[in-house]
């Protein structure tokens, strides 16, 4: 059993589906669909085994101790429909009414008995509706009678959306959806053209003021043809759904009726989770994204086999995969991303051949030898800067990592921390790695380099290992409780998890950067630092607000006196269950309310929809418990916070970048209130230009995935200025 404090499922931001290519061995049956003669999915005996063991664990181990009853079933039913048809575009109201009458009150109790037929029956109807909508899209796109001067809107508020009751409603919904997607494609092409022109200017020098024309292969496709192909690609991908895929959605819907973080993970998902939290794998070292039927290379991992080989590039399309030196090349266009990943995965020392198409249209065949890959881009990274006085402001001077330099001004070290990772197999021991060990090494470097103050950046950190949150906190404090959990193995009495080591690796000023994307383990660390008054918390008003602990259990090891399952059975996936609530040293739970910042900085994440715990369905609530024993540091006081906040507020008010961010936030709030997107071309692009939401989403995606280093921008610069002010104030206080 593995205990984790992971908030990744809470990030409901529109980010690309990304998987890391890794090695894994699954049984032949895992993920295999079992269609009947007409191609519809049907449940198997293995699916029954999984459902029985999963629901028993859910009832016996979940922190709420709730029984699976009609209420849980009704919630699970609604969540399942939302998961497969979130925009209510495919199911008709009559479909939903029939499903509700047959399954709403019974689907969860039936799953306890291993009956998962409702999932398959509902999904097969869903696939029929997908086929119908695809045919309708073909008809509307072929007619191409879309008027973009009419003032009408595309409703995006999920609470306002309803299932279509008549065929006329179906046609109208699809017509508006296609208009919205055509405008989105137009916006994408506009962005690509702009990027190509800017790239051409840089490469040619733009001496004559002319724009470089994009290469023929980069010229936009006809949007009607492109959207037609997109609908058919989606249709094909949905028909590739396996039993494991469907079961993961279905059982997770039932689990989410208990809380948003309890899930069922299919064998493939579980393997990817273990790779992500352990930061090592065997494979080629690339990050992939599925786009319009193509598998796109989005990132090459530093030091990976793909980077060493040198031919595979970002934005290449993988169209074929071959095994070994001379195995046949299999076409993977329109294939599910997970299936493509499976084909590229393999044991270290073996060869995989990739047929790719580069952005300029050139084809090439690349042979790569798989090996072990360390995901350095997702590990702790650091940079050091000297803040040199420059009049009333400061000048930032990069401090090189490879040689000693004379310090000028206040020296600030920044640690970027994408997750609380831990190699679960080695538990951070020999052959594995952990976030606390990596940060310990960085802090020792800071001490050697005479760094004056440290910034720990958790703005895009969704959580990870609970023990690592405790261990990391211990690097900055003496002994004392870091977090309390309840219930515990001692019953309902809270149990304090403490740092037993009196050594403080970093004793100088500390600033922790957070946002509403900072969840779970990040909130444990930030909350403990705040309660101890060990350092300043800077960022959005509050963090995500997840105050629960999950336990990971493999279903093949779950035995309940049944002959269905034994320890020699194949991999059945895993269950992630919420087993505890956690509380900060002072006794408060961050559940729903998060950890509040001492100094608030304007940031787009503060207003994004559906990313905080309170935005999710059926979040838990935890009461306050008694404070634990922990020392109070003299590092933070109301007077210190007031001084630092006032200085920062003055700079923010005078900053063009922050004022632009505040304007984006204002416009986004206005857009949220309308809950709809204009389908008038002129109004659509006017709103898009104001919000520039694509740029914000792209930036968040890069940060969530890990950029492989600390990158300065106006926000981080202000955070470092706050850190300098804080350090100066503490030094004056100490001198007095």
Buried (B, 14 or more C-beta within 10 A) or exposed (E): EBBBBBBBBBBBBEBBEBBBBBBBEBEEBBBEBBEEEEEBBBBBEBBBBBBBBBBBBBBEBBBEEBEBEEEBBBBBBBBBBBBBBEEBBBBBBEBBEEBBEBBBBBBBBBBBEBBBBBBBBBBBBBBEBBBBBBEBBEEBBEEEEBEBEEEBBBBBEEEEBEBBEEEEBBBEBBBBBBBBBBBBBBBBBBBBBEEBBEEBBEEEEBEEEEEBEBEEEBEBEEBBEBBBBBBBBBBBBBBBBBBBBBBBBBBBBBBBBBBBBBBBBBBBBBBBBBBBBBBBBBBBBBBBBBBBBBBBBBBBBBBBBBBEBEBBBEEBBBBBBBBEEEEEBEEBBBBBBBBBBBBBBBEBEBBBBBBBBBBEEEEEEBEBBBBBBBBBBBBBBBBBBBBBEEEEEBEBBEBEEEEEEEBEBBBBBBBBBBBBBBBBEBEBEEEBBBBBBBBBEBBEBBBEBEBBBBBBBBBBBBBBBBBBBBBBBBBBBBBBBBBBBBBBEEEEEBBBBBBEEEEBBBBBBBBBBBBBBBBBBBBBBBBBBBBBBBBBBBBBBBBBBBBBBBBBBBBBBBEEEEEBBEEEBEBBBBBBBBBBBBBBBBBBBBBBBBBBBBBBBBBBBBBBBEBBBEBBEEBBEBEEBEBBEBEEBEBBEEEBBEBBBEBBEEBBEEBEBBEEBBEBBEBBEEBEEEBEBBBBBEBBBEBBEBBBBBEBBEBBBBBBBBBBEBEEEBBBBBBBBBBBBBBBBBBEEEEE
